[in-house]
Amino acid sequence: MRRDWRGRGLCGRREVGVPGAGLYRALGGRAFDGDGLESAWACAGRRSGPGFCFRRLHGGGCLTGSPSGMRLTRKRLCSFLIALYCLFSLYAAYHVFFGRRRQAPAGSPRGLRKGAVAPARERRGREQFTLESEEWNPWEGDEKNEQQYRFKTSLQVLNKSTKGKTDLSVQIWGKAAIGLYLWEHIFEGLLDPSDVTAQWREGKSIVGRTQYSFITGPAVIPGYFSVDVNNVVLILNGREKAKIFYATQWLLYAQNLVQIQKLQHLAVVLLGNEHCNNEWINPFLKRNGGFVELLFIIYDSPWINDVDVFQWPLGVATYRNFPVVEASWSMLHDERPYLCNFLGTIYENSSRQALMNILKKDGNDKLCWVSAREHWQPQETNESLKNYQDALLQSDLTLCPVGVNTECYRIYEACSYGSIPVVEDVMTAGSCGNTSVHHSAPLQLLKSMGAPFIFIKNWKELPAVLEKEKTIILQEKIERRKMLLQWYQHFKAELKMKFTNILESSFLMKNKS
């Protein structure tokens, strides 16, 4: 056997001029200098007899190994890898089939958006909705992709099956901020463009047998857009004189369209006066010789009869850019640092002033997030809006004293964040109440649909409510939050179907007659 100039044993003839960065030892982890060394392949190619040689670990001559022995080693290595793979597969399968799985809630908001046909885009303020604890799932990503694919496929099938089968086309003209609550929160529709400052925004949705289109924005002006439908829902603000004048111009424009037979049917969703003084719209109602067939009115108007006048919810303050909110795992399960919250305007000699005195007297103002101001502000800054949302999110209860009317935005905004509304259940001054359906009781729409609120007649009852709240364990609060969020989702879904059924029953029946 030849030896190289270092005296190490080489297998066979020395290979000269074979470059290399060094061969790594099979077992020892040391590197050979590759210049002038015999390659392992050349060594193996010149073996003789039943064995073959490979580089000695610490220098020296060749070692001779048996092929059957090496095959046995390879079999053991393969067996070990197969066993390791099987163990991992069993471990993963155990978590998939026996571990707790995250479930999508029955009332998931996304499950209700099948009618939306506008381009999909991410909504501001939205978070992933899940009511169960999160556990690791090795195939979770694939499952989510598969679920999304199935949903898109089913949506395409639904669109194909409903295309051309709708019996009613309705266009909604949103000329008041409450229109955004109807479209984005109740109908869960999308708007294009998503920019809230855009001059013209529009969206489409199908509910039941009705195809809706929605337009809103400063560019929606009487006479400056095409009217290509026979049925219109006009959303107006009639809270004060300046708004009433503007709303009247829209009604006169719609009246002209009816007279020239460009419109057949008209319904109005009206933000009424907080004292329920809405006589200005009376002459436009069909029952009084006008052309407005259906009226959906906010607040407990005495006109409500569930025949041609229906109650509609105030909703959240969309004019202050209050967002669409979806519940998150932390919203449901986290401990909230504040017992209650109240952020609002304090009017002199009002029940709100009495509320503040009671909170301070018992020291509960230190356990609650309280921020009072003396003058009402129509607009929020980004900072004030964030503080308000944080207060709702971090409080178990939201105190809802009456203002000019019992119904306030705060009730619905608290529901969005799973904070239980504590509502002052008293009738305010004015003409509200005593309807043909209900008598001398505020918030009848919410009560008739089983709102899981805490109703009190006097803020003197509040200390007892807060003392009881201190004894409730976290698990009970979690269940209560789930119940509130699920109720609120059901409330909006029911309103969407009720609204659609009323339009279909009225407009389609009159078309047939």
Sequence and secondary structure as in RCSB ss.txt:
>XXXX:A:sequence
MRRDWRGRGLCGRREVGVPGAGLYRALGGRAFDGDGLESAWACAGRRSGPGFCFRRLHGGGCLTGSPSGMRLTRK
RLCSFLIALYCLFSLYAAYHVFFGRRRQAPAGSPRGLRKGAVAPARERRGREQFTLESEEWNPWEGDEKNEQQYR
FKTSLQVLNKSTKGKTDLSVQIWGKAAIGLYLWEHIFEGLLDPSDVTAQWREGKSIVGRTQYSFITGPAVIPGYF
SVDVNNVVLILNGREKAKIFYATQWLLYAQNLVQIQKLQHLAVVLLGNEHCNNEWINPFLKRNGGFVELLFIIYD
SPWINDVDVFQWPLGVATYRNFPVVEASWSMLHDERPYLCNFLGTIYENSSRQALMNILKKDGNDKLCWVSAREH
WQPQETNESLKNYQDALLQSDLTLCPVGVNTECYRIYEACSYGSIPVVEDVMTAGSCGNTSVHHSAPLQLLKSMG
APFIFIKNWKELPAVLEKEKTIILQEKIERRKMLLQWYQHFKAELKMKFTNILESSFLMKNKS
>XXXX:A:secstr
  B TT  B SSS   S   S  B TTT  B   TT   HHHHHHT  TT EEE  TTSSS EEE HHHHHHHHH
HHHHHHHHHHHHHHHHHHHHHHTS      TT GGGG TT  S     TT      S     TTHHHHHHHHHHH
HHHHHHHHHHHHTTT SEEEEEEE STHHHIIIIIIS    BS  TT S EEEEEEETTEEEEEEESTT  TTSS
    SEEEEEEE SSHHHHHHHHHHHHHHHHHHHTTS SEEEEEEE  TT   GGGGGGBGGGTSSB EEEEES 
 TT  SSSEEEE     GGGT       HHHHHS  SEEEEEEEE  TTSHHHHHHHHHHHTTGGGTSEEEEESS
  SS  HHHHHHHHHHHHTEEEEEE  SSSS  HHHHHHHHTT EEEEE    SSS    SSS S S HHHHHTT
   EEESSGGGHHHHHHHHHT  HHHHHHHHHHHHHHHHHHHHHHHHHHHHHHIIIIIHHHH 
